Amino acid sequence: MKPCDAEGIAREYLTGKRLEHSLSVARLAVSMGVALGLPAEDEDALYIAGVLHDIAKGLDGERQCELAERWHSENGLAPPSHNIALWHAPAAAWLIRRTRALRFCSAARWA
């Protein structure tokens, strides 16, 4: 997946300030990678993880819970937290996996 592909996916799920936030996080992730001395070839991965980290936040709580439960079940994890504010992270990881950005799921899960 290329950064422009990730931006396209983000635009399907996010609008307005939330989209701008995710684009800012993507740029910050790349800057942090540079500051930490990570290899330049990791910059695309950092950008993609940043831009996709919140793609489930715009979904309603019921859908977030459904996707979070799927993520946890498919990965042998305990059921998701009862705190609705945390459901978007595993829900985003599930969506990212389905958009073929498999290697970025871990970053989204812990974002």
Secondary structure, 3 states (H helix, E strand, C coil): CCHHHHHHHHHHHCCHHHHHHHHHHHHHHHHHHHHCCCCHHHHHHHHHHHHHCCCCCCCCHHHHHHHHHHHHHHCCCCCCCCCHHHCHHHHHHHHHHHCCCHHHHHHHHHC
